[in-house]
């Protein structure tokens, strides 16, 4: 199962991180090996998480021959898709403390230590917020009936709730890592809407843009509500900036 395998892989990466510095450095030598091994860990993490993301709107193939089983192609079950999204929110998009160890990052570069992690986040989000993914989800609902289906709008709502979970607090405060992640998500929503709207003759993109507009409106309402509670100055400035971007494209 990709979810279980990824969970184990992430745990192993966390176990390796405390051994990374002593295991890759020698007195008087450069930090080249440290950099290479750290980047390899990030690539492994990205690959593992991508295998989970591909379950969303995914199709599974069983190589049946005619008369020797059912249809070879079946959409991934809706509940399994929801489980995949919940896993990505809980294990993929959280701030990975072990991988953000300053003792490692400050030996690799003077700044931008989290950039590679955020690039992984952006890659995962693009795998999810995609016109083809939304179309497969819609087709699965059409062919199997709406009961138990998982749709694009529901995916966007789940992502917004998970990526902006700080906004549910009595006094919302968003740290730098999550602010960067949230900005990238909003930028993806707005750019995807602009791209899809320019190709609205394609039914696939029409369905996609309809879900995006509703998802953007839902997120804008969440941000509006949070702004009535927030007291942290950096969080307030961040949310106002996001609200401006969301309103422009709603």
C-alpha positions as CSV (number, residue, x, y, z in Angstrom):
1,X,0.0,0.0,0.0
2,X,1.5,3.4,-1.0
3,X,0.3,5.1,2.1
4,X,1.8,2.6,4.5
5,X,5.1,2.4,2.5
6,X,5.3,6.2,2.5
7,X,4.6,6.5,6.2
8,X,7.5,4.1,6.9
9,X,9.7,5.9,4.4
10,X,9.1,9.2,6.1
11,X,9.8,7.7,9.5
12,X,13.1,6.3,8.2
13,X,14.1,9.7,6.9
14,X,13.4,11.2,10.3
15,X,15.6,8.5,11.9
16,X,18.5,9.2,9.5
17,X,18.5,13.0,10.0
18,X,20.3,13.0,13.4
19,X,23.0,10.8,11.9
20,X,23.5,12.9,8.8
21,X,26.0,15.4,10.1
22,X,28.4,13.0,11.8
23,X,28.0,10.4,9.0
24,X,28.9,12.7,6.1
25,X,31.5,15.1,7.4
26,X,35.2,14.8,8.2
27,X,37.3,17.4,10.1
28,X,38.7,19.9,7.6
29,X,36.7,18.7,4.7
30,X,33.9,20.4,2.8
31,X,30.2,19.8,3.3
32,X,29.7,18.5,-0.2
33,X,28.7,15.0,0.9
34,X,26.4,16.4,3.5
35,X,24.6,18.4,0.8
36,X,24.4,15.5,-1.6
37,X,23.0,13.1,1.0
38,X,20.5,15.7,2.3
39,X,19.2,16.3,-1.3
40,X,18.9,12.6,-1.8
41,X,16.7,12.3,1.3
42,X,14.5,15.1,-0.1
43,X,14.2,13.4,-3.4
44,X,13.2,10.1,-1.7
45,X,10.6,12.0,0.4
46,X,9.2,13.7,-2.7
47,X,9.0,10.3,-4.6
48,X,7.2,8.6,-1.7
49,X,4.7,11.4,-1.2
50,X,4.0,11.6,-5.0
51,X,3.0,7.9,-5.0
52,X,0.3,8.8,-2.5
53,X,-0.8,11.9,-4.4
54,X,-1.3,9.8,-7.5
55,X,-4.0,7.9,-5.7
56,X,-6.2,11.0,-5.9
57,X,-8.2,10.8,-9.1
58,X,-6.2,7.7,-9.9
59,X,-7.1,4.6,-11.8
60,X,-5.9,1.1,-10.9
61,X,-5.3,-1.6,-13.5
62,X,-5.5,-5.3,-13.0
63,X,-4.3,-7.2,-16.0
64,X,-7.4,-9.4,-16.6
65,X,-7.9,-11.0,-20.0
66,X,-11.3,-11.3,-21.5
67,X,-13.5,-13.7,-19.6
68,X,-10.9,-14.0,-16.8
69,X,-12.0,-11.4,-14.4
70,X,-13.7,-8.1,-14.3
71,X,-12.9,-4.8,-16.1
72,X,-9.1,-4.2,-16.0
73,X,-9.5,-0.5,-15.1
74,X,-11.2,0.7,-11.9
75,X,-11.0,4.2,-10.3
76,X,-9.4,4.3,-6.9
77,X,-12.1,4.0,-4.2
78,X,-13.3,7.4,-2.9
79,X,-12.5,6.6,0.7
80,X,-9.0,5.6,-0.2
81,X,-8.6,9.0,-2.1
82,X,-9.8,10.8,1.0
83,X,-7.3,8.9,3.1
84,X,-4.5,9.8,0.7
85,X,-5.3,13.5,1.0
86,X,-5.6,13.3,4.8
87,X,-2.2,11.6,4.9
88,X,-0.6,14.3,2.6
89,X,-2.0,17.0,4.9
90,X,-0.9,15.3,8.1
91,X,2.5,14.0,7.0
92,X,3.5,15.8,3.8
93,X,2.5,19.4,4.2
94,X,3.3,19.9,7.9
95,X,6.5,21.6,8.9
96,X,9.0,18.7,8.9
97,X,11.1,19.6,11.9
98,X,13.8,16.9,11.4
99,X,14.5,18.0,7.8
100,X,14.7,21.7,8.9
101,X,17.5,21.1,11.4
102,X,19.5,24.4,11.4
103,X,22.7,22.5,12.2
104,X,22.4,20.9,8.8
105,X,20.8,23.7,6.8
106,X,23.4,26.3,7.8
107,X,26.2,24.1,6.6
108,X,24.5,23.7,3.2
109,X,23.6,27.3,2.4
110,X,23.4,30.7,4.1
111,X,19.7,31.1,3.5
112,X,16.8,29.4,1.6
113,X,17.2,26.2,3.5
114,X,13.5,25.3,3.2
115,X,13.3,26.0,-0.6
116,X,13.8,22.4,-1.7
117,X,11.1,21.3,0.7
118,X,8.7,23.9,-0.6
119,X,9.5,22.9,-4.2
120,X,8.4,19.3,-3.2
121,X,5.2,20.8,-1.7
122,X,4.5,22.7,-4.9
123,X,5.1,19.6,-7.0
124,X,2.6,17.6,-4.8
125,X,0.0,20.3,-5.0
126,X,0.3,20.4,-8.8
127,X,-0.3,16.7,-9.0
128,X,-3.5,17.2,-7.1
129,X,-4.9,20.5,-8.5
130,X,-4.9,19.4,-12.1
131,X,-7.6,19.4,-14.8
132,X,-7.1,15.8,-15.7
133,X,-7.3,14.7,-12.1
134,X,-10.6,16.5,-11.6
135,X,-12.0,15.1,-14.9
136,X,-11.1,11.5,-13.8
137,X,-12.9,12.2,-10.5
138,X,-16.0,13.4,-12.3
139,X,-16.0,10.5,-14.7
140,X,-15.7,8.0,-11.8
141,X,-18.7,9.6,-10.2
142,X,-20.7,9.5,-13.5
143,X,-19.9,5.8,-14.1
144,X,-20.3,4.5,-10.6
145,X,-23.0,6.8,-9.2
146,X,-22.5,9.7,-6.9
147,X,-22.8,7.6,-3.7
148,X,-19.3,7.4,-2.2
149,X,-17.7,9.5,-4.8
150,X,-14.9,12.0,-4.2
151,X,-15.0,15.2,-6.3
152,X,-12.7,18.0,-7.2
153,X,-14.5,20.6,-5.1
154,X,-14.3,18.3,-2.0
155,X,-10.6,17.9,-2.6
156,X,-10.1,21.7,-2.7
157,X,-12.1,22.1,0.5
158,X,-10.0,19.4,2.2
159,X,-6.8,21.0,1.1
160,X,-7.9,24.4,2.2
161,X,-8.9,23.1,5.6
162,X,-5.6,21.2,6.0
163,X,-3.2,23.8,4.6
164,X,-4.9,26.6,6.6
165,X,-5.6,24.7,9.8
166,X,-4.0,27.5,11.9
167,X,-7.0,29.7,11.0
168,X,-9.2,27.5,13.2
169,X,-7.4,28.6,16.3
170,X,-8.8,31.3,18.7
171,X,-5.8,33.5,17.9
172,X,-4.5,32.4,14.5
173,X,-0.7,32.5,14.0
174,X,1.1,31.1,10.9
175,X,4.8,30.5,10.9
176,X,7.2,31.3,8.0
177,X,7.2,27.8,6.6
178,X,3.5,27.5,6.5
179,X,3.1,31.1,5.1
180,X,5.3,30.1,2.2
181,X,3.3,26.9,1.6
182,X,0.0,28.8,1.8
183,X,1.2,31.4,-0.7
184,X,2.2,28.7,-3.1
185,X,-1.2,27.1,-2.8
186,X,-3.1,30.3,-3.5
187,X,-0.8,31.1,-6.4
188,X,-1.5,27.6,-7.9
189,X,-5.3,28.1,-7.5
190,X,-5.3,31.5,-9.2
191,X,-2.9,30.6,-12.0
192,X,-4.8,27.3,-12.6
193,X,-8.1,29.3,-12.8
194,X,-6.6,31.8,-15.3
195,X,-5.2,29.0,-17.4
196,X,-8.4,27.0,-17.4
197,X,-10.6,30.1,-18.1
198,X,-8.5,30.8,-21.3
199,X,-9.4,27.3,-22.6
200,X,-13.1,27.2,-21.6
201,X,-14.1,25.5,-24.8
202,X,-12.8,22.3,-23.4
203,X,-15.3,20.6,-21.1
204,X,-12.5,19.3,-19.0
205,X,-11.4,22.8,-18.2
206,X,-14.9,24.1,-17.7
207,X,-15.5,21.5,-14.9
208,X,-12.0,22.4,-13.5
209,X,-12.6,26.1,-13.5
210,X,-16.0,25.8,-11.9
211,X,-14.5,23.8,-9.0
212,X,-11.6,26.3,-8.7
213,X,-14.0,29.3,-8.5
214,X,-16.0,27.6,-5.7
215,X,-12.8,26.5,-3.9
216,X,-11.3,30.0,-4.1
217,X,-14.5,31.6,-2.8
218,X,-14.6,29.0,0.1
219,X,-10.9,29.8,1.0
220,X,-11.5,33.6,0.8
221,X,-14.4,33.2,3.3
222,X,-12.1,31.2,5.7
223,X,-9.4,34.0,5.4
224,X,-12.1,36.7,6.1
225,X,-13.2,34.9,9.2
226,X,-9.7,34.5,10.5
227,X,-8.9,38.2,10.0
228,X,-11.5,39.0,12.6
229,X,-9.6,36.9,15.2
230,X,-5.9,37.4,14.3
231,X,-3.7,39.5,16.5
232,X,-0.2,38.5,15.2
233,X,1.0,41.3,12.9
234,X,2.9,39.0,10.4
235,X,-0.1,36.7,10.1
236,X,-2.5,39.6,9.6
237,X,-0.3,41.0,6.8
238,X,0.0,37.5,5.2
239,X,-3.7,36.9,5.3
240,X,-4.5,40.3,3.8
241,X,-2.1,39.6,1.0
242,X,-3.7,36.2,0.3
243,X,-7.2,37.7,0.5
244,X,-6.2,40.3,-2.1
245,X,-5.0,37.6,-4.5
246,X,-8.1,35.4,-3.9
247,X,-10.6,38.3,-4.4
248,X,-8.9,39.3,-7.7
249,X,-9.6,35.9,-9.2
250,X,-12.9,35.0,-7.6
